[in-house]
Amino acid sequence: MTSSARRFFIACVQVIAMLTGCASNSPNALLKYQPPAPGSPAAIIDVGKHGRAWSVDGTETPSFANTLRLAPGEHRVGLNCLGYDISTVAVISAAAAVGGAITAAVAASTIPEDKSPTTLQFVLVTGRFEAGKTYYSRCVAADGKPHAWLADSPDGNDLPQGFTALCTRGCPH
């Protein structure tokens, strides 16, 4: 085998090793959520457009699911809510439009650390989910500060009775 062919072979082996490593599951990955069988009694979580229900009882839910089915009973559901500070995003976008990437980078670097263009809040909601009932993941951002919760009506502002919420990241101080 010539020297250049051997180098090419070694490079290919390294690339294949990297690609197969990316395809494997991380030892720290969450297990995948398994909803109740179709036709069996279930509670429904309507995820909505702005928030996400990212976990149920420590298992990872499908990324783009609009609804989740849960077996009736006690569950811990992880919700998240992303908030944008429109004024900060507008400054960076305007700088990019006027002066390109370097101007946008300078504009972004002048934004104070406590004024990030996006913030995320994670909340764990625990409660007893009833079969046949729909719950709604709610996400509202005021002044770029997101607030996530679970409600028992599409425009509800309170947790369902008997439910608790624990903010785990992006909590108000």
Steps between C-alpha positions, in 0.01 A plus 500: 500500500644837402547774754218721362258206478579407861440858615170506314398169661589625850308824440194304383511275807515806726205666323294180520583465869386858565177456304405175668581650838256784433229254406524307824308588813678696768533317831336809656203511260151480647287198422227565241145559627252220425138627490210273597376265229254649249143460620596469866389769751731800494537861602608739224752784520450756226853636462412815307719707270743673735592261778609139504431203723849350483470220755250276675620322815863547399459368144549711189191587295499540119648838406221631281196331655195727519319268740613244753294214639556397863367203691265616777680557830781698662764636260784752495505697173789724397392817317710769341427843363723714280484879521646754258592857582376653174690829546835320536434267206395803291826683581711204390288441186514868403876508553539192281286655225692828505858394559520125464624234739777706662263785591246248635770333708605838643134584576453162670817545704374834636183341640529466880537142627166518682325605175524183293285500184345166603424342833361161586303382800472137606224389738412158645125460553377215718143388541234234451390492136142386434399278207305682230610845618711742295772711664672792331869589503512879532787729408489877530795737474474854636797734447703205375441302822329167434250337731395134452217316674229240446131598499172313469359744241657648183521850651537394865730695728515257790627149557229233520388435858741268682790562258835649601766672291873524568707740291839344425660752258428858394309565822401851609731624774 
